[in-house]
Amino acid sequence: MKAMRWVTYPLSQPEESGLYVVNFKTHNVYMTVLSFFDKNTKKWYDSNDREKLIEGINAFNPFKITYYVHP
């Protein structure tokens, strides 16, 4: 298992589109959630709703989340 490591955003951005674990602040509370980064628009979206933007992201884990489907 890879250790959690945060990279500052927007100083650094993911190299490819995909799901990442991100840290953001909303209503004076810091949260850690799964978010989708679109490399073309350079914006973060809700992992379940690609129409909904997530604002206030200040860091992300550089390891992209991949799903494994058990046969």
DALINTA-V615227 format. One record per backbone hydrogen bond with DSSP energy under -1.0 kcal/mol. NH is the residue of the N-H (numbers start at 1). CO is the residue of the C=O. E is the energy in kcal/mol with one decimal. If there is no record, write none. Layout:
nh/co/e
NH/CO/E
NH/CO/E
This chain:
nh/co/e
7/60/-2.5
9/58/-1.8
12/8/-2.0
18/37/-1.8
20/35/-3.0
22/33/-3.1
23/59/-2.7
24/31/-2.3
25/56/-1.3
26/29/-2.7
29/26/-1.4
31/24/-3.1
33/22/-1.9
35/20/-3.1
36/45/-2.6
37/18/-3.0
38/43/-2.4
42/38/-2.1
45/36/-2.9
46/52/-2.7
52/49/-1.8
54/44/-2.4
58/23/-2.3
59/23/-1.4
60/7/-2.1
61/21/-2.8
65/19/-3.2
